[in-house]
Amino acid sequence: MPIFVSLIKQYAMELNIYRLNSMEEPSDEILHQLMERVAIEARKSSRNAKLELKRRMQETAKKIAYLKAQQEYKSV
C-alpha cells in the first residue's frame, strides 16, 4: 500500500477517534483536518442556501408577473 494512502487512512482513523469534548488538545494535523472538514461543509451549505434563494426569487418573480398580468387584464 502506498505511504500516502496509509497516511490518509491513519488520519481518518484519528479524526474518527478524536472528539471535540476530549480532555486532550488535538494535534495540529488533526485540527487542520477538522477545520478543513468544517470549511467543506460550510461551502456546501452556502452553495445550497444560494441555490435556494435563487429558486425562491424566481418563484416570487413569476408570481408577481402573474399578478400584474391579472391586474392589467381586469383594468382593460
GUVOBA-188085 format. One record per residue (C-alpha): x, y, z; residue number from 1; residue in three letters. Coordinates in nm, 3 decimals, padded with zeros to 5 digits, always signed. Example, Ala and Ser with C-alpha at 12.3 -4.5 7.8 and 13.67 -1.06 7.14 Angstrom:
<recs>
xx / yy / zz / num / residuo
+01.230 / -00.450 / +00.780 / 1 / ALA
+01.367 / -00.106 / +00.714 / 2 / SER
</recs>
This chain:
<recs>
xx / yy / zz / num / residuo
+00.000 / +00.000 / +00.000 / 1 / MET
+00.144 / +00.340 / -00.093 / 2 / PRO
+00.254 / +00.553 / +00.200 / 3 / ILE
+00.014 / +00.834 / +00.104 / 4 / PHE
-00.290 / +00.603 / +00.123 / 5 / VAL
-00.163 / +00.467 / +00.453 / 6 / SER
-00.128 / +00.818 / +00.596 / 7 / LEU
-00.477 / +00.916 / +00.479 / 8 / ILE
-00.624 / +00.608 / +00.644 / 9 / LYS
-00.432 / +00.682 / +00.963 / 10 / GLN
-00.555 / +01.045 / +00.972 / 11 / TYR
-00.911 / +00.934 / +00.900 / 12 / ALA
-00.896 / +00.693 / +01.193 / 13 / MET
-00.754 / +00.964 / +01.419 / 14 / GLU
-01.029 / +01.205 / +01.314 / 15 / LEU
-01.294 / +00.944 / +01.383 / 16 / ASN
-01.145 / +00.870 / +01.724 / 17 / ILE
-01.094 / +01.234 / +01.825 / 18 / TYR
-01.392 / +01.406 / +01.983 / 19 / ARG
-01.417 / +01.779 / +02.049 / 20 / LEU
-01.504 / +01.713 / +02.412 / 21 / ASN
-01.179 / +01.524 / +02.462 / 22 / SER
-00.964 / +01.638 / +02.752 / 23 / MET
-00.653 / +01.643 / +02.534 / 24 / GLU
-00.569 / +01.904 / +02.275 / 25 / GLU
-00.578 / +01.792 / +01.911 / 26 / PRO
-00.254 / +01.779 / +01.718 / 27 / SER
-00.201 / +02.048 / +01.457 / 28 / ASP
-00.261 / +01.789 / +01.185 / 29 / GLU
-00.591 / +01.673 / +01.332 / 30 / ILE
-00.701 / +02.032 / +01.397 / 31 / LEU
-00.620 / +02.118 / +01.034 / 32 / HIS
-00.824 / +01.821 / +00.911 / 33 / GLN
-01.117 / +01.910 / +01.135 / 34 / LEU
-01.113 / +02.269 / +01.016 / 35 / MET
-01.090 / +02.154 / +00.654 / 36 / GLU
-01.400 / +01.938 / +00.702 / 37 / ARG
-01.583 / +02.231 / +00.859 / 38 / VAL
-01.481 / +02.454 / +00.567 / 39 / ALA
-01.604 / +02.198 / +00.313 / 40 / ILE
-01.939 / +02.167 / +00.489 / 41 / GLU
-01.968 / +02.546 / +00.517 / 42 / ALA
-01.908 / +02.585 / +00.143 / 43 / ARG
-02.171 / +02.318 / +00.068 / 44 / LYS
-02.421 / +02.487 / +00.299 / 45 / SER
-02.353 / +02.828 / +00.147 / 46 / SER
-02.391 / +02.693 / -00.207 / 47 / ARG
-02.721 / +02.524 / -00.115 / 48 / ASN
-02.850 / +02.841 / +00.050 / 49 / ALA
-02.765 / +03.049 / -00.259 / 50 / LYS
-02.941 / +02.798 / -00.485 / 51 / LEU
-03.249 / +02.800 / -00.262 / 52 / GLU
-03.252 / +03.181 / -00.255 / 53 / LEU
-03.229 / +03.192 / -00.635 / 54 / LYS
-03.513 / +02.939 / -00.667 / 55 / ARG
-03.736 / +03.137 / -00.430 / 56 / ARG
-03.661 / +03.466 / -00.603 / 57 / MET
-03.751 / +03.316 / -00.940 / 58 / GLN
-04.072 / +03.173 / -00.795 / 59 / GLU
-04.162 / +03.510 / -00.645 / 60 / THR
-04.086 / +03.692 / -00.972 / 61 / ALA
-04.320 / +03.454 / -01.157 / 62 / LYS
-04.597 / +03.514 / -00.902 / 63 / LYS
-04.553 / +03.892 / -00.929 / 64 / ILE
-04.562 / +03.876 / -01.310 / 65 / ALA
-04.878 / +03.664 / -01.293 / 66 / TYR
-05.050 / +03.905 / -01.052 / 67 / LEU
-04.952 / +04.207 / -01.264 / 68 / LYS
-05.090 / +04.037 / -01.573 / 69 / ALA
-05.418 / +03.967 / -01.391 / 70 / GLN
-05.446 / +04.330 / -01.278 / 71 / GLN
-05.382 / +04.457 / -01.631 / 72 / GLU
-05.643 / +04.217 / -01.770 / 73 / TYR
-05.901 / +04.334 / -01.514 / 74 / LYS
-05.833 / +04.701 / -01.584 / 75 / SER
-05.893 / +04.659 / -01.958 / 76 / VAL
</recs>
